[in-house]
């Protein structure tokens, strides 16, 4: 995989994670539809990261941008799940 292609895939995953973070912030634990949208964006970002890893192998996993995106993915997914749980607790 060329460095350009790996970089493009990582950029796309990072954008999706950022969109998911924004959707989760806008939902503020009260809008299930936005939380579901954030979850879908995170699923797509995870798919993109896994695809980049499958294509580039250790070149991807050793890449600082990949590592940062993966950490953000995990953190944001946890935030979304907590917000969804809070919604269920309120109902």
C-alpha positions in Angstrom: 0.0 0.0 0.0 1.3 3.4 -0.8 1.9 5.9 1.9 -0.6 8.2 0.2 -3.4 5.6 0.3 -2.8 4.7 3.9 -2.8 8.4 4.8 -6.1 8.9 2.9 -7.7 6.0 4.7 -6.5 7.2 8.1 -7.8 10.7 7.3 -11.2 9.3 6.4 -11.4 7.3 9.6 -10.4 10.3 11.6 -13.1 12.5 10.0 -15.7 9.8 10.8 -14.6 9.7 14.4 -14.7 13.5 14.6 -18.3 13.4 13.1 -19.3 10.8 15.6 -17.8 12.9 18.5 -19.8 15.9 17.3 -23.0 13.9 17.0 -22.5 12.5 20.5 -21.9 16.1 21.8 -25.0 17.4 20.1 -27.1 14.5 21.5 -25.9 15.3 25.0 -27.3 12.0 26.2 -30.9 12.8 25.2 -31.1 12.3 21.4 -31.1 8.5 20.7 -31.1 9.1 16.9 -27.9 11.2 17.1 -26.3 8.6 19.3 -27.3 5.9 16.8 -25.8 8.0 14.0 -22.6 8.4 16.0 -22.5 4.6 16.5 -22.8 4.0 12.8 -20.0 6.5 12.0 -17.8 4.7 14.6 -18.6 1.4 13.0 -17.6 2.8 9.6 -14.4 4.3 11.0 -13.5 1.0 12.6 -14.1 -0.8 9.3 -11.8 1.8 7.6 -9.1 1.3 10.2 -9.3 -2.5 9.9 -9.1 -2.2 6.1 -6.0 0.0 6.4 -4.5 -2.5 8.8 -5.2 -5.4 6.5 -3.8 -3.6 3.5 -0.7 -2.1 5.1 0.0 -4.4 8.0 2.5 -3.1 10.5 3.0 0.1 8.4 -0.5 1.0 9.5 -0.4 -0.1 13.1 3.0 1.6 13.7 1.7 4.8 12.2 1.0 7.5 14.9 -2.1 8.7 13.1 -3.5 5.2 13.0 -2.8 4.8 16.8 -4.4 8.1 17.6 -7.5 7.3 15.5 -7.9 3.9 17.1 -7.7 5.5 20.6 -10.2 8.2 19.6 -12.5 5.5 18.2 -12.4 3.5 21.4 -12.9 6.6 23.6 -15.8 7.9 21.5 -17.5 4.5 21.4 -17.3 4.4 25.2 -18.8 7.8 25.4 -21.7 6.9 23.1 -22.4 3.7 24.9 -22.5 5.5 28.3 -24.9 8.1 26.8 -27.1 5.4 25.5 -27.1 3.6 28.8 -28.0 6.9 30.6 -30.9 7.3 28.2 -32.1 3.8 29.0 -31.7 4.5 32.8 -33.9 7.6 32.5 -36.7 5.8 30.7 
